[in-house]
Amino acid sequence: MNLLIDESTCIQCDRCVKVCPSEIFVKSESGIPAFQNIEFCIKCGHCVAVCPTNSVIHEAFPENKIHSFDRKELPTSEQLMLLLKSRRSRRIFTKEPVPEFFIDQILDAAHRAPTASNAQRVYFKVFSDPHDLQLISDYTIEIFTKIAKFLNFPLIKPFIKLFAPEVAKYVSGFKKMEDEYKSGKDIILRGATTVIFIYTTKNQYFGCADANLAYQNGSLMAETLGIGQFYTGFVLSALAQDKKGKLSKLLGVKGTIHAGMALGVPQLHFSKYIDRRDVIR
Ligand SMILES: Cc1cc2nc3c(=O)[nH]c(=O)nc-3n(C[C@H](O)[C@H](O)[C@H](O)COP(=O)(O)O)c2cc1C
């Protein structure tokens, strides 16, 4: 990997030495930082972003990938808090599609979330074809129906009630979900016109954390764009039960889906925010 310091402009401030999480930059007697263990570079770009004189020349960050910005232009803490307070899950959508440009911005925001070791191996699949959306809902209902059947089996039911009362509570909910679905009410996707699955390759140790951090970035961007979204927890639960990965195969997702966002143009907006329970610390 190519990593250099432009000695003619370096002011020897050692900022790169201080910020590098892999300790690749080291102080040297000459004053110009030296390098060690370059192979451990995680390409986070901190060295490039902190250098006041653009003296760190890093192969992964050519000039067109480095952008100056004014910290005064960041949202204030009050603005951010208002966004966090006003963001809500939306479940009532118009039939209008989510504009492509908005989806691009949501993905761009999601992709900027931190990832373990800066791996950036979080991937996105966007589904807006009604056939695919139907497939996702059908599949989820099918899995829940199977689970409900199993849990209602006469030899199983008493044990579930005894040993897993929480699960027993859900069984009647599964039945209701199935009945409603048959009558045309889809409480899985709730009329969303787009679904984004966030996935990683199989067995990626921090895959779930990486994907869900990406989700949250994306959901906040959706809120600022006036696009409604909710977390597709039912679909994720169904996926977790299905070891054969049927849905992923049907939709051509090669990996493990860790998060799902259902999106649509909301029919209405909330004009108030409510307080949550107090912070526990
Ligand atoms: C892990 C997880 C799973 C969720 N699953 C669903 C779901 O399947 N369907 C749904 O409508 N909302 C789902 N939600 C949204 C929550 O119900 C919602 O975030 C919560 O009620 C708080 O409301 P708010 O998002 O408007 O603040 C899920 C949220 C999370 C974090």
The ligand as an SDF file (V2000), in Angstrom:
LIG
                    3D

 31 33  0  0  0  0  0  0  0  0999 V2000
  -35.8710   -4.5380   16.2730 C   0  0  0  0  0  0  0  0  0  0  0  0
  -37.1370   -3.8230   15.8630 C   0  0  0  0  0  0  0  0  0  0  0  0
  -38.1420   -4.5260   15.2370 C   0  0  0  0  0  0  0  0  0  0  0  0
  -39.2870   -3.8680   14.8010 C   0  0  0  0  0  0  0  0  0  0  0  0
  -40.2190   -4.5310   14.0780 N   0  0  0  0  0  0  0  0  0  0  0  0
  -41.2820   -3.8850   13.5860 C   0  0  0  0  0  0  0  0  0  0  0  0
  -42.2030   -4.5460   12.7060 C   0  0  0  0  0  0  0  0  0  0  0  0
  -42.0480   -5.7030   12.3310 O   0  0  0  0  0  0  0  0  0  0  0  0
  -43.2770   -3.8380   12.2670 N   0  0  0  0  0  0  0  0  0  0  0  0
  -43.4920   -2.5450   12.6240 C   0  0  0  0  0  0  0  0  0  0  0  0
  -44.4880   -1.9770   12.1880 O   0  0  0  0  0  0  0  0  0  0  0  0
  -42.6130   -1.8740   13.4360 N   0  0  0  0  0  0  0  0  0  0  0  0
  -41.5090   -2.5180   13.8990 C   0  0  0  0  0  0  0  0  0  0  0  0
  -40.6000   -1.8450   14.6800 N   0  0  0  0  0  0  0  0  0  0  0  0
  -40.8220   -0.4500   15.0370 C   0  0  0  0  0  0  0  0  0  0  0  0
  -41.1470   -0.2870   16.5190 C   0  0  0  0  0  0  0  0  0  0  0  0
  -42.4280   -0.7960   16.7840 O   0  0  0  0  0  0  0  0  0  0  0  0
  -41.0440    1.1890   16.8480 C   0  0  0  0  0  0  0  0  0  0  0  0
  -39.7110    1.6080   16.6360 O   0  0  0  0  0  0  0  0  0  0  0  0
  -41.4260    1.4890   18.2830 C   0  0  0  0  0  0  0  0  0  0  0  0
  -42.7940    1.2120   18.4870 O   0  0  0  0  0  0  0  0  0  0  0  0
  -41.1570    2.9440   18.6450 C   0  0  0  0  0  0  0  0  0  0  0  0
  -41.8410    3.8090   17.7640 O   0  0  0  0  0  0  0  0  0  0  0  0
  -41.0790    4.9020   16.8970 P   0  0  0  0  0  0  0  0  0  0  0  0
  -40.1290    4.1920   15.9770 O   0  0  0  0  0  0  0  0  0  0  0  0
  -42.1650    5.6260   16.1680 O   0  0  0  0  0  0  0  0  0  0  0  0
  -40.3340    5.8070   17.8290 O   0  0  0  0  0  0  0  0  0  0  0  0
  -39.4450   -2.4890   15.0920 C   0  0  0  0  0  0  0  0  0  0  0  0
  -38.4270   -1.7920   15.7420 C   0  0  0  0  0  0  0  0  0  0  0  0
  -37.2730   -2.4380   16.1030 C   0  0  0  0  0  0  0  0  0  0  0  0
  -36.1560   -1.6570   16.7360 C   0  0  0  0  0  0  0  0  0  0  0  0
  1  2  1  0
  2  3  1  0
  2 30  2  0
  3  4  2  0
  4  5  1  0
  4 28  1  0
  5  6  2  0
  6  7  1  0
  6 13  1  0
  7  8  2  0
  7  9  1  0
  9 10  1  0
 10 11  2  0
 10 12  1  0
 12 13  2  0
 13 14  1  0
 14 15  1  0
 14 28  1  0
 15 16  1  0
 16 17  1  0
 16 18  1  0
 18 19  1  0
 18 20  1  0
 20 21  1  0
 20 22  1  0
 22 23  1  0
 23 24  1  0
 24 25  2  0
 24 26  1  0
 24 27  1  0
 28 29  2  0
 29 30  1  0
 30 31  1  0
M  END
$$$$
